[in-house]
Amino acid sequence: RYDAWLVDASYKIRHELGNIYALYVENILISTICINFSPLKHAIITSLATHPDFRGKGYGKQLVTYATREVLSRGQIPALLTANERLGEFYEQCGYNITGRWASILSQKNK
């Protein structure tokens, strides 16, 4: 279910706290990406998703490049947020330096 995600996305868009971009080719949704703006100096580029049939063709890189330019045009510093460690090389090819990793809290059961 995507109800919570849609409410969050709608709020961010209505209050100019975020944007969602979609790349279509011949009316087919190929890839999406989000930008979360903040009042701070950084904006977070996140949630890049490309349909598996279209990966490796440069569509994801196009969206990362577009989102990066959008952030820079607003006078902010772009930062990427991803939970997929395998994408490090991809993001480096897009001009980003990998500086850290996600961390998650252990559930109460695992303590």
N, C-alpha and C positions, 0 to 999 in steps of 0.2 A: 504494500500500500504506500502511496506517495502523498497522502493528505498533508502530513506535517511538512514535507519538503515543499509542496506547492504553496502552503500558507507562508512559510519562511521566504520563499522566492518572491512571492507576490508582495510581501511587506517590503523586502529590500528594493525591489524595482520601483514601487510606488513612492518610497521615501528616498530614492536616489542613493541607496546604500549598496547597490549591486546591479549587475547586468548579466543577462544570459544571452549567449550568441549561438546561433545554429548555422551550420554550413549545409546547404542543399546543393545537389548536383542533379540536374534534370528531374526536379521535384522529388528527389529521394533524400531523406535526412541522413547525412553521412556522419556528422560529428557535432558535438556541443562542448561549450566551455563556459565557466562562470567567473565573474570578477566580483569580489567583495571589497567595496570601498570602505574606508574608515576616515575619521577626522585626523588620524595620524599620518605620518609621512609615507607609510606603505599601503599598498592595495594588494590583496591576495588573489592570485589566479589559481583556480581550483576546478575540480570536477570535469577535467577533459575526458571525453568519452567518444570513441570512434567505432562505428559498426565494424565487427570483425572482418566482413567481406571487403572493407575498404582500407584496412590498416596497411602501413608500409608504402603508401602512395603519396604521402606528403600532406594529406588533409589535416591531420592533427597539428603538424608543424605550422601550417597556414593559420590555424586558429590561435595557437600560442603566440605567433608573431603579431597577429591582429590585436589580441588582448594586451600584449606587452605595449604596443604602440598606443592603445587606448589609455592605459594607465599612465604612460609617460606624457601623453597630451594633457592630462589633468594635473601635471606637476607632481605626481607621486612616484614612488619607487616600486616597481613590480617585484613581488615575491611569489614563488610557487609553493603550493601545498599539495602533496600527494602521499598517499599511504602505500603506494606500490613501488617498492625498492627497485624492481626490475626496470622502471622507467628512467632511472638516473642517467643513463647514457643518452636516451632520447632528449631529455631536457638539457643536457650538456650540449647536444647538437643544436639546440634552439638558443644557445648563448647563456645558459644559466650555470652557476656553480653550485654543486651539491654541498650543503653546509651542515646538514643534520638529518635526523631520522625522526619518525613519529614515535611517540611513546603512548602507551595506553595503561590505564589503571587495571590492576588485577581485580577480578570479581571477588566478592567476599568469600565465595566457595574456594578460591585458589590460595587464600592466605594461610 
